[in-house]
Amino acid sequence: MQASDNPLRGATFVLAAHRPDQLPPDAGAEIAFAGRSNAGKSSALNALAGQSALARTSKTPGRTQQLVVFALPDGRRLVDLPGYGYAKVPPSLRDHWRQAIDHYLRKRQSLRGLVLIADIRHALMPFDRQMLAYCAEIELPCVVLLSKADKFSRAQARTRQREVDAEIAKQHWRAQTIAFSAPAGTGLDEARAAAAALLGEVREV
């Protein structure tokens, strides 16, 4: 897939919302990105969009503390959810994020699917399992990017992906997995295609 063929090309920042009611009007189609704060979510989003600084990356995980909305040229949207589980923030703010994300995932009619970024070296972590179970409960399509695949050999990455696939099948979570690396470009075309497919989903809410 050439850069010009990237279905997520041309994404631009729209706004950062502290609450779901501050988001753009609930119309059209969007997909959300979630993951632990140290799983490489911002790097993955930048790689998918083909931009180096669309989503803010930091050596201090947990910098995404709002629902950050990006728009594609055709009006569809990408929503970066607050990084979870690592940032040193007050419990009250963590509770706010949890409630805001819960409300967003359950009530947002334009939401077509979730891209979950999970570190392949540690997958699946409790948060990852929580999100997969949650998506299954509310029947929200999910794609799991097993990030930092460049830290493994190809054989190790394939073995870990099979292990994750087996757990997903056992739990009846029905999520697609992709071994992924933002810096190496591993799985990038497949991940872009999967994200574009999610944007085309028709979801009953």
C-alpha positions, -999 to +999 in steps of 0.1 A: +000+000+000+015+033-011+011+064+012-013+079-014-035+048-009-036+051+028-074+052+038-064+072+070-044+098+051-051+135+057-063+132+093-063+166+111-068+176+147-104+188+155-107+191+193-099+176+227-129+168+249-129+163+286-165+149+285-183+130+258-209+158+255-181+181+242-175+158+212-186+167+176-222+160+167-230+123+169-234+117+132-214+100+105-187+074+114-157+072+137-134+046+153-117+049+187-082+040+197-076+026+232-047+011+251-025+012+281-005+044+283+028+026+276+015+003+248+025+027+220-010+041+212+001+075+199+029+060+178+005+036+163-020+063+155+007+084+139+019+055+118-016+046+106-023+081+096+011+084+079+021+114+100+049+119+125+031+141+150-006+138+146-010+122+180+013+135+207+040+110+218+060+113+249+086+095+270+062+100+299+032+076+292-003+089+300-001+123+282-034+117+264-058+128+291-088+137+270-108+123+241-089+137+212-107+139+179-091+138+144-111+142+112-104+125+078-109+145+046-142+127+040-156+137+074-151+104+092-133+106+125-106+090+146-109+093+184-079+088+207-091+078+241-072+086+273-043+063+279-051+040+309-033+023+337+000+041+339-003+078+343+002+092+378-031+110+382-055+114+411-080+085+416-109+110+410-095+118+375-091+081+367-127+075+378-138+103+355-119+088+325-134+054+332-170+068+333-164+090+303-150+061+282-179+038+294-204+064+284-187+071+250-184+034+241-220+026+250-238+056+238-219+070+208-240+060+178-214+071+152-188+048+168-181+019+144-154+000+162-124+000+185-087-004+177-070-017+209-032-013+211-016-040+233+021-045+238+029-079+223+056-085+249+030-084+277-003-092+260-028-096+272-028-074+303-058-070+325-069-038+309-067-054+274-089-083+286-113-058+302-116-039+269-121-071+248-148-084+272-164-050+271-165-048+233-180-083+232-206-073+257-218-042+238-211-059+204-186-034+193-162-047+166-126-047+178-091-049+161-061-056+184-028-043+173-001-063+191+024-034+191+062-034+194+064-065+174+099-054+163+111-063+199+104-100+190+117-122+162+091-131+136+087-166+151+082-151+186+057-126+173+038-154+155+038-176+186+025-147+208-002-138+182-014-174+181-016-174+220-036-142+220-059-156+192-064-187+212-074-167+243-098-145+223-114-176+208-117-193+242-134-162+256-156-157+225-144-121+222-144-121+184-115-097+177-090-096+149-053-094+159-024-079+139+013-081+148+023-045+146+053-022+149+051+015+142+088+021+137+094-010+116+061-008+097+052-043+106+015-050+099+009-014+089-009-020+056-031-047+073-038-024+102-048+005+080-071-018+060-087-032+092-093+004+105-108+014+072-131-017+074-142-007+109-151+028+096-174+011+071-192-010+097-229-005+103-236-008+141-269-012+158-270+007+191 
